[in-house]
Amino acid sequence: MEEYSIRNSDAGEPLEEIEEYPEIYQKCHQMNSRDSMKNYTEEEISSLINRFEKRELPKVEWTHEAHLVVAIWYCSKHPLEEALPLARRNITAHNASVGTPNTDTEGYHETITRFWLLVAQHFLKSHGDLSIAERCNAFIRSEYGHSKLPLEFYRPEFLFTPEARHHWQEPDIRPLNSLLKAFGGATARD
């Protein structure tokens, strides 16, 4: 398996050193601070999924980590062609239940959701023998679960458009398959 690291593919420097969109990178850094990461138990994961699907998860708990738990859970239980519509339906309903509108500028984001489901699906190919708690915690702590990862494949001005929010967009920096091949097996087009 080839090593993959989160780097700016054009310049070769670590992504966190890019200064083009400092407010986005700062927010992403705070979202993935290793010091604040939760170590989920199977009971906590089950509770999170149940509350999320019942529209009882408070907005403050709908964090990047919670999104990743949902991605691992759905990809563990369903093939991608079932996981994506399930995630789409539940995220949009959850957003509505906590007062987050699903518009051209906020709420559900098709490209980001599919991106994370693809990454989670491929992560599970090499971690499928772990318990659900071990899978979630390993994914969250890995470089593949880092909130900055989509920005390695998409320019912010492309990713945060209404078109990308409503419809899957192929990456505009480099192909997602360059990451998915690091896991072995099928790629995004397979």
HELIX and SHEET records of a PDB file:
HELIX    1   1 LEU A   15  GLU A   17  5                                   3    
HELIX    2   2 PRO A   22  MET A   31  1                                  10    
HELIX    3   3 ARG A   34  SER A   36  5                                   3    
HELIX    4   4 GLU A   42  GLU A   53  1                                  12    
HELIX    5   5 LYS A   59  GLU A   61  5                                   3    
HELIX    6   6 HIS A   64  LYS A   77  1                                  14    
HELIX    7   7 LEU A   80  SER A   97  1                                  18    
HELIX    8   8 GLU A  110  LYS A  125  1                                  16    
HELIX    9   9 ILE A  132  ARG A  141  1                                  10    
HELIX   10  10 GLU A  143  GLY A  145  5                                   3    
HELIX   11  11 LEU A  149  GLU A  152  5                                   4    
HELIX   12  12 PRO A  156  LEU A  159  1                                   4    
HELIX   13  13 PRO A  162  HIS A  166  1                                   5    
HELIX   14  14 ASN A  177  LEU A  180  1                                   4    
HELIX   15  15 LYS A  181  PHE A  183  5                                   3    
END                                                                             
